[in-house]
Amino acid sequence: MARKKFQDLLESFAFFICTCVETGEEMQDERIRSLNRKVTALKNSRRLEEAYMTMQEMLDDQKKQGKEEGKAEGSQLMLDLVNFMLRDGLTAEISRLKEDEKFCTEMLSKYHLI
């Protein structure tokens, strides 16, 4: 008996998901009608929309700030590396940093920058 009710509910829910939400077609099961009312209310909620937009703006700002911080840290890291290489007389090797990623990583490790 419970299995039959569950199967009926599952079929109604599948119908709801596939058609009723978009078309507004009437549902027979009260639980599905209740769910539809709640979904509709959420969709129409300006407050929810505003909260979502505020959250998205905050995430975008954090992402932008993270990128800026990463660029600043990377620039400082490379300046430190170049200064160490100049100090050690490796001026001719500095141009390799841009061309040879493996060499750059080796130099960063050598000077304990990573």
C-alpha positions as CSV (number, residue, x, y, z in Angstrom):
1,M,0.0,0.0,0.0
2,A,2.7,2.5,1.0
3,R,4.7,1.5,-2.1
4,K,1.7,2.3,-4.3
5,K,1.3,5.7,-2.7
6,F,5.0,6.4,-3.1
7,Q,4.9,5.3,-6.7
8,D,1.8,7.6,-7.3
9,L,3.6,10.5,-5.6
10,L,6.7,9.9,-7.6
11,E,4.8,9.9,-10.9
12,S,3.0,13.1,-9.8
13,F,6.3,14.7,-8.9
14,A,7.8,13.7,-12.2
15,F,4.8,15.2,-14.0
16,F,5.2,18.4,-11.8
17,I,8.9,18.8,-12.7
18,C,8.4,18.1,-16.4
19,T,5.3,20.2,-17.1
20,C,3.4,21.9,-14.3
21,V,6.0,24.3,-13.1
22,E,6.3,25.9,-16.5
23,T,2.8,25.5,-17.8
24,G,0.8,26.1,-14.7
25,E,-1.3,22.9,-15.5
26,E,-3.5,21.8,-12.6
27,M,-2.2,18.9,-10.4
28,Q,-4.4,16.3,-8.7
29,D,-2.2,15.5,-5.7
30,E,-2.5,18.2,-2.9
31,R,1.2,17.7,-2.0
32,I,2.3,18.5,-5.5
33,R,-0.1,21.6,-5.6
34,S,1.5,22.7,-2.3
35,L,5.0,22.3,-3.7
36,N,4.0,24.2,-6.8
37,R,2.7,27.1,-4.7
38,K,5.9,27.2,-2.8
39,V,8.1,27.1,-5.9
40,T,5.9,29.8,-7.5
41,A,6.2,32.0,-4.3
42,L,10.0,31.5,-4.3
43,K,10.2,32.5,-8.0
44,N,8.2,35.6,-7.3
45,S,10.1,36.6,-4.2
46,R,11.9,39.9,-4.8
47,R,13.7,39.5,-1.5
48,L,15.2,36.1,-2.5
49,E,16.2,37.6,-5.9
50,E,17.9,40.6,-4.2
51,A,19.7,38.3,-1.7
52,Y,20.9,36.1,-4.6
53,M,22.1,39.2,-6.5
54,T,23.8,40.5,-3.4
55,M,25.5,37.2,-2.8
56,Q,26.7,37.0,-6.5
57,E,28.1,40.5,-6.3
58,M,29.9,39.6,-3.1
59,L,31.4,36.5,-4.7
60,D,32.4,38.5,-7.8
61,D,34.1,41.1,-5.6
62,Q,36.0,38.4,-3.7
63,K,37.1,36.8,-6.9
64,K,38.4,40.1,-8.3
65,Q,40.2,40.9,-5.0
66,G,41.7,37.4,-5.0
67,K,43.0,37.9,-8.5
68,E,44.5,41.3,-7.6
69,E,46.2,39.9,-4.5
70,G,47.6,36.9,-6.6
71,K,49.0,39.3,-9.2
72,A,50.6,41.4,-6.5
73,E,52.1,38.4,-4.8
74,G,53.4,37.0,-8.1
75,S,55.0,40.3,-9.0
76,Q,56.7,40.6,-5.6
77,L,57.9,37.0,-5.9
78,M,59.5,37.7,-9.3
79,L,61.1,40.9,-8.1
80,D,62.6,39.1,-5.2
81,L,63.9,36.4,-7.5
82,V,65.5,38.9,-9.9
83,N,67.1,40.7,-7.0
84,F,68.6,37.5,-5.7
85,M,69.9,36.6,-9.1
86,L,71.4,40.0,-9.6
87,R,73.1,39.8,-6.2
88,D,74.6,36.4,-7.2
89,G,75.8,37.6,-10.6
90,L,73.3,35.7,-12.7
91,T,72.3,38.7,-14.8
92,A,72.5,36.8,-18.0
93,E,70.2,34.1,-16.8
94,I,67.3,36.5,-15.9
95,S,65.9,36.4,-19.4
96,R,65.5,32.6,-19.1
97,L,62.9,33.1,-16.4
98,K,60.3,34.1,-19.0
99,E,61.2,31.5,-21.6
100,D,61.9,28.4,-19.4
101,E,59.3,27.5,-16.8
102,K,61.3,24.7,-15.4
103,F,64.3,27.0,-14.9
104,C,62.1,29.6,-13.3
105,T,60.8,27.0,-10.9
106,E,64.3,25.8,-10.1
107,M,65.4,29.3,-9.3
108,L,62.4,30.0,-7.1
109,S,63.3,26.8,-5.2
110,K,67.0,27.6,-5.0
111,Y,66.2,30.9,-3.3
112,H,63.5,29.3,-1.1
113,L,60.7,31.5,-2.6
114,I,58.4,28.6,-3.1
